């Protein structure tokens, strides 16, 4: 069911399905109940400070988590423009300001992971 939801929301938001699955794999290893050391939550590791959930169970609902993540990626595709082709992925991982500080995106660990999964 998680795969169907990721496919649905990626298509609805114009995000490449393969990329959506890669992000979920990198962020949480496809675990909708994942919590990071920095309190990012759920399948797509939504930043708890940014989203300020009224009820953290929303973050662990894989459908809600996926909908929010795909909407965020869609928005970042239009807002985040740096020298790197897929800079919106840096912005997803580091925020817009944080992504702007990265000098060589191709050497950035997150992008390397995406590229490795992309080539499989």
C-alpha atoms as one frame of an Amber mdcrd trajectory, in Angstrom:
protein
   0.000   0.000   0.000   2.896   2.381   0.740   4.190   1.895  -2.817   0.791
   2.787  -4.262   0.579   5.963  -2.143   4.096   7.069  -3.121   3.267   6.461
  -6.789  -0.046   8.336  -6.535   1.311  11.441  -4.796   4.458  11.608  -6.906
   2.375  11.564 -10.105  -0.094  14.133  -8.730   2.790  16.477  -7.892   4.879
  15.931 -11.016   7.730  14.202  -9.176   9.529  11.332 -10.867   8.301   8.157
  -9.143  11.778   6.648  -9.036  13.069   9.749  -7.286  10.233   9.621  -4.748
  11.063   6.013  -3.898  14.768   6.840  -3.644  14.080   9.645  -1.189  11.911
   7.391   0.994  14.607   4.708   0.907  17.388   7.146   1.862  15.381   9.067
   4.435  13.752   6.222   6.361  14.621   2.944   4.648  10.878   2.860   3.790
   9.921   2.893   7.479   6.817   5.062   8.109   7.588   5.109  11.858  11.175
   6.320  11.543  12.489   9.084  13.819  15.883  10.631  13.113  18.436  11.929
  15.604  17.216  15.430  14.734  13.546  14.502  15.249  12.632  14.284  11.583
   9.601  12.032  11.304   8.092   9.288   9.197   8.590   7.837   5.752  10.058
  10.995   4.191  11.617  12.277   7.435   9.635  15.500   7.594  11.301  18.139
   9.720   9.252  18.374  12.919  10.255  22.026  13.455   9.170  23.043   9.960
   5.880  21.166   9.912   5.017  21.683  13.620   2.536  18.849  13.777  -0.345
  19.321  16.161  -0.326  15.591  16.593   2.853  13.708  15.697   0.762  10.727
  14.602   0.090  12.718  11.408   3.789  12.460  10.604   3.690   8.694  11.023
   0.681   8.295   8.745   2.481   7.321   5.545  -0.239   8.824   3.335  -0.073
  12.230   5.040   3.721  12.094   5.216   3.964  11.251   1.513   1.454  13.929
   0.497   3.382  16.596   2.425   6.759  15.434   1.102   5.650  15.347  -2.548
   4.030  18.766  -2.195   7.257  20.092  -0.682   9.314  18.642  -3.548   6.934
  20.181  -6.080   7.300  23.598  -4.428  11.075  23.263  -4.161  11.321  22.482
  -7.889  10.059  26.016  -8.572  11.723  27.842  -5.666  15.152  26.277  -5.408
  17.497  27.255  -8.208  21.203  26.738  -7.784  23.911  25.648 -10.214  23.040
  21.957  -9.818  20.395  20.387 -12.101  18.468  18.722  -9.287  19.116  21.406
  -6.706  15.617  20.986  -5.317  16.848  17.693  -3.829  19.601  19.543  -1.981
  16.952  21.971  -0.759  14.792  19.077   0.452  17.701  17.728   2.458  19.345
  20.970   3.628  16.771  23.707   3.136  17.108  26.485   0.573  19.735  28.432
   2.520  21.692  25.318   3.427  21.711  24.103  -0.179  23.087  27.449  -1.377
  26.146  26.952   0.839  27.155  23.664  -0.789  30.045  24.310  -3.168  30.173
  20.992  -5.026  26.797  19.204  -4.978  28.127  16.141  -6.791  30.383  15.408
  -3.803  27.550  15.917  -1.313  26.712  12.648   0.479  22.935  12.892  -0.069
  23.330  13.459  -3.812  25.805  10.577  -4.039  23.242   8.278  -2.420  20.532
   9.449  -4.838  22.852   8.904  -7.800  23.777   5.410  -6.614  20.139   4.389
  -6.248  19.290   6.055  -9.572  21.834   3.890 -11.369  20.481   0.572 -10.000
